[in-house]
Amino acid sequence: MNPPLPPLPTAPPRRNNTHRRKRWLPWLGAALLVALIVIGFLPQPTPVETARAARGTLRATVNEEGKTRIKQRYLVSAPVGGHLRRLPFKAGAEVIAGQTVLAVIDPLSPALLDARNRALAQARRDTAAANLEKAREAHRFAASELRRFQKLHDEKAVSLQELEPVQWRETATAKDCAAAESALRQAEAELAEFPVRSGDRAASDQAAPVEVKALVCGRVLRLFEESTRVVAAGTPLLEIGDPADLEVVIEVLSRDGAAIAPGTKVELEQWGGGEPLQARVRLVEPAAFTKVSALGVEEQRVNVVADLVTPFEQRRNLGDNFRVEARIVVWEADQVLKVPAGALFRRGRDWAAFVIANGRSQLRRVQVGRSSGSEMQILGGLQDGEEVILYPGDRVREGQRVRPIQI
């Protein structure tokens, strides 16, 4: 009898294990999804721009537009009336005191008389000559009569009352004679003033021309009259000045002008060169004026006059009435704790800032001093090296998680 065969090995229940694993997969995916949703709803750190409180130089400035002008400018006018010759100059031409002839003025040519006006002038002259001869004869008769009456009065033949009318007639005829002589000279001068033909010249036309010379050294700034023409006495001809002798006029608000003292440092930018020009305040004008701004607001402004300190060799291209951007330094100090102005904001009556501490925002009350516009002086509330948040706005709150970013 054969021995019984051993039982065949049974396969493991793989189907049941696979089925069990597939049953847990949905739960695992659901748990993962829930975890992702929870993580997604967790508050994330807010990205913020930051800066550090640091020590350095801080300047408080008044920034306004200004324009240059020549300190001493001279307006050359015609000293006499006449015919101006064409000026041989252009703007920028150099002139030398006592040597350069700026303008030449010729006497005016006399006007011509036509036949009718000349005949009338001759008739007036003849009438004046006849009146003079008549006045002389009357004066000779009155003088002769006065001599006769004077002789009779000396002989007691006539009274004083009869002598006095004769004396009066002699005096009156002498005055009439003088008036007639004056009228004749006037008529002769009127006739002799005008030539008969266009080629004739009167004595006044032959007078020497008047030369106008430069009184100072400099350059021609502007020409008012360039072409030849007849000018009257006092007519502006040209303007001269020295471009090396410049000053700057800056219009500032009156409240800013009250804080500016003579000798204050001024830096001039945007004038056309690379390096800023240096200047010093010489005068703050005592009277302000009203000016309407571009927004239509009336402002009280005052002129601040500053002298250029930069040598002329470094600003040769800067001329009269050129526009510049002026920075008037009203206060300056070194080793000042400062932060960007965008990090500070008002909280009630005080200034405040958000400081990053352990990855969270912390509100600090600070005391501020001077401002340069982009930076502000910190007198208290912050330490050197602390990191502050720039432009926090409404998105940053106390204790909020923040993440600094680099811009």
C-alpha positions, 0 to 999 in steps of 0.5 A, spaced: 500 500 500 502 506 497 503 512 502 499 518 502 501 524 498 503 530 502 498 536 501 499 541 496 501 548 499 495 553 498 497 560 495 496 566 500 490 570 499 493 575 495 486 578 493 484 579 500 490 583 501 490 587 495 482 589 496 484 591 503 489 596 500 485 599 495 480 600 501 484 604 504 487 608 499 481 613 498 481 614 506 489 616 505 487 621 499 482 624 503 486 625 509 491 628 504 486 633 501 484 635 508 491 636 510 492 640 504 486 644 505 488 646 512 495 648 510 492 652 505 488 656 509 493 657 514 495 664 515 501 665 510 507 671 512 505 677 509 511 679 504 513 686 506 519 691 504 524 693 509 529 697 511 534 698 517 535 704 522 542 707 521 546 712 522 549 717 517 548 724 515 542 728 514 540 734 511 533 738 511 533 742 505 528 747 501 527 744 494 525 750 489 526 752 482 530 758 481 534 762 475 540 765 474 541 773 473 547 777 472 548 782 478 550 788 474 546 789 467 547 795 463 541 798 458 544 802 453 540 808 450 540 813 444 543 819 448 541 823 442 535 823 436 538 821 429 539 816 424 542 810 427 547 806 423 546 798 423 549 795 429 555 790 428 553 786 434 550 779 436 548 776 442 554 774 446 559 779 443 565 781 447 565 789 449 571 792 452 570 799 456 572 805 453 574 802 446 568 798 443 563 803 439 556 800 441 552 804 436 553 810 431 548 816 430 548 820 425 544 827 425 537 827 421 537 830 414 533 836 413 527 835 410 526 838 403 521 844 401 517 844 395 516 850 391 510 853 395 512 852 402 519 855 400 515 861 396 511 862 403 518 862 407 521 867 402 514 871 403 515 871 411 522 873 410 520 879 406 515 881 410 519 880 416 525 885 413 519 890 411 517 890 418 524 891 421 525 897 416 518 900 418 520 899 426 527 902 425 524 908 421 519 909 427 524 908 432 529 914 428 523 919 428 521 917 436 528 918 438 529 925 434 522 927 437 525 925 444 531 930 443 527 936 441 522 935 446 528 934 451 532 940 449 525 944 449 524 941 456 531 944 458 529 951 456 523 951 460 519 951 454 515 945 455 512 941 461 514 934 464 507 932 462 508 933 455 515 930 455 513 923 458 509 921 452 515 922 447 519 918 452 514 913 452 514 913 444 521 912 443 521 906 448 516 903 445 519 904 438 525 901 440 522 894 443 518 894 436 525 894 433 528 889 437 521 884 436 522 885 428 529 883 428 527 877 432 522 875 427 527 876 421 532 872 424 527 866 425 524 867 418 531 867 415 533 861 419 527 857 417 528 858 410 536 856 410 534 850 414 531 846 408 535 845 402 532 847 395 535 840 392 536 833 395 543 834 393 544 840 398 546 839 405 545 844 411 550 846 416 546 841 421 547 835 416 554 836 416 555 835 424 559 829 426 556 823 428 555 821 435 559 815 437 556 811 443 562 807 447 561 801 452 562 803 459 564 796 462 567 790 460 562 784 458 558 781 453 552 783 449 546 780 452 540 782 448 539 787 442 533 791 442 535 795 435 539 792 430 537 795 423 538 802 421 532 807 423 531 813 426 531 813 433 529 818 438 533 820 444 532 815 450 531 809 445 533 802 448 539 800 443 542 794 447 543 790 454 550 788 456 553 785 462 558 780 465 556 773 464 561 771 469 558 775 475 552 771 476 547 770 482 541 765 483 534 768 484 530 762 488 522 763 489 520 760 496 514 760 500 514 765 505 514 760 511 521 757 508 524 764 507 523 766 514 528 760 516 533 761 511 539 766 514 544 769 509 550 764 508 546 758 508 549 753 503 545 752 496 546 746 491 544 747 484 542 741 480 539 740 473 543 746 470 546 742 464 552 740 467 555 734 471 556 736 478 552 740 482 554 748 483 555 751 490 552 757 492 551 761 498 545 765 500 546 773 500 540 776 501 532 774 503 528 779 500 524 783 506 518 783 502 514 777 499 509 777 493 503 773 491 503 768 486 498 763 483 501 756 483 499 751 477 494 748 481 490 755 482 492 756 489 495 763 491 501 762 495 506 768 499 513 767 496 519 771 497 525 771 493 532 768 496 538 771 492 544 766 492 552 768 490 555 762 486 561 760 489 563 755 483 569 758 479 567 760 472 571 755 469 567 750 471 560 753 469 562 757 462 556 755 459 551 757 464 548 764 462 543 769 464 536 767 466 538 759 466 533 755 470 536 751 475 534 746 481 536 749 488 537 745 494 537 750 500 540 746 506 537 749 512 540 744 517 545 738 517 548 733 522 552 727 522 551 720 525 544 721 526 539 715 527 535 715 521 529 711 517 526 712 510 520 717 511 516 711 508 516 707 514 513 712 519 506 713 519 501 717 524 498 713 530 493 719 533 498 725 535 504 720 535 509 717 529 509 710 529 513 704 525 512 697 525 519 693 527 520 686 525 521 682 531 522 674 531 518 674 524 512 678 526 511 685 526 511 690 532 508 697 533 513 702 536 511 709 538 517 713 535 519 721 536 522 724 530 526 730 528 528 733 522 526 731 515 530 731 508 524 729 505 526 722 503 529 720 510 527 722 517 531 723 524 529 718 529 530 721 536 527 715 540 523 709 539 528 705 535 535 702 535 540 702 530 540 696 526 533 695 527 529 693 521 522 697 519 517 695 514 516 700 509 509 703 507 505 698 511 498 701 510 492 697 512 495 690 510 500 690 516 497 689 523 500 688 530 503 681 531 502 679 524 507 674 521 511 678 515 516 676 510 522 681 508 523 681 500 528 684 496 526 690 491 
